[in-house]
Amino acid sequence: MFSTDLAFIQNLSATEITLILLIVLLLFGAKRLPELARSMGKSMQEFKKATREVQEDFQNAMDSAGEDNSSAQKKQQAQAPAQTQPRAESQAEGAKEETEHAHTPKQA
């Protein structure tokens, strides 16, 4: 992670880095540099924390959506055998009634 965060520094030579630090020192002064570094570090820390929270929220939403889909599928699977069973029983009862009517003589 560190190497990707500061990847642009790899292209700078030692003299270029020294020149940049010297310009920053002249612009902000020696007294303000530690304060500036602290505030910069805190803001980076807050940004990383917010990024992590967004990623966790997104992952939780994806997990809950996956659980909702799987629980809905389980409910459908549980209801499917229950729905087919009464149909099979009613068909069996209908067949019994047909055979009973076929064996009983008609009264005229």
C-alpha positions in Angstrom: 0.0 0.0 0.0 2.8 2.4 0.9 4.6 1.8 -2.5 1.4 2.6 -4.4 0.5 5.7 -2.3 3.9 7.3 -3.0 4.6 5.8 -6.4 5.2 9.3 -8.0 8.2 9.8 -5.7 10.1 7.0 -7.5 10.4 9.2 -10.6 11.9 12.1 -8.6 15.7 12.4 -8.0 17.2 13.4 -4.7 17.9 16.9 -5.9 14.3 17.4 -7.0 13.0 16.2 -3.6 15.4 18.5 -1.8 14.3 21.4 -3.9 10.6 20.8 -3.2 11.3 20.5 0.5 13.3 23.8 0.5 10.4 25.6 -1.3 7.9 24.3 1.2 10.1 25.4 4.1 10.4 28.9 2.6 6.6 29.2 2.0 5.4 27.9 5.3 8.3 28.6 7.7 10.0 26.3 10.2 7.4 26.9 12.9 4.4 25.9 10.7 5.9 22.7 9.2 5.2 20.4 12.1 1.6 21.7 12.4 1.1 21.3 8.7 2.4 17.8 8.8 0.2 16.9 11.7 -3.0 18.3 10.1 -2.1 16.6 6.8 -1.6 13.2 8.6 -4.9 13.6 10.5 -6.8 14.5 7.3 -5.3 11.4 5.5 -6.3 9.3 8.5 -9.9 10.6 8.4 -10.0 10.0 4.7 -8.8 6.4 5.0 -11.3 5.8 7.9 -14.2 7.2 5.8 -13.1 5.0 2.8 -13.0 1.9 5.0 -16.5 2.7 6.4 -17.9 3.1 2.9 -16.4 -0.2 1.8 -17.7 -2.0 4.9 -21.2 -0.5 4.3 -21.1 -1.6 0.7 -19.9 -5.1 1.7 -22.6 -5.4 4.4 -25.3 -4.3 1.8 -24.0 -6.9 -0.6 -24.0 -9.6 2.0 -27.5 -8.8 3.2 -28.8 -8.8 -0.4 -27.2 -12.2 -0.9 -28.8 -13.5 2.3 -32.2 -12.1 1.3 -32.0 -13.8 -2.1 -30.9 -17.1 -0.6 -33.5 -17.0 2.1 -36.2 -16.2 -0.5 -35.0 -19.1 -2.6 -35.1 -21.4 0.5 -38.7 -20.2 1.3 -39.7 -20.9 -2.3 -38.2 -24.4 -2.2 -39.9 -25.1 1.1 -43.2 -23.9 -0.2 -42.9 -25.8 -3.5 -43.1 -29.3 -2.0 -45.9 -28.2 0.3 -47.9 -26.9 -2.7 -47.3 -30.0 -4.8 -48.3 -32.4 -2.0 -52.0 -31.3 -1.7 -52.3 -31.6 -5.5 -51.1 -35.1 -5.4 -53.5 -36.0 -2.6 -56.4 -34.4 -4.4 -55.6 -36.3 -7.5 -55.4 -39.6 -5.6 -58.8 -38.8 -4.0 -60.3 -38.0 -7.4 -59.0 -41.3 -8.7 -60.6 -43.2 -5.7 -63.9 -41.5 -6.4 -63.8 -42.4 -10.0 -63.1 -46.1 -9.2 -65.9 -46.1 -6.6 -68.4 -44.7 -9.1 -67.3 -47.2 -11.7 -68.0 -50.2 -9.3 -71.3 -49.0 -7.9 -74.3 -50.1 -10.0 -76.5 -47.3 -11.3 -80.0 -47.3 -9.9 -82.7 -46.6 -12.4 
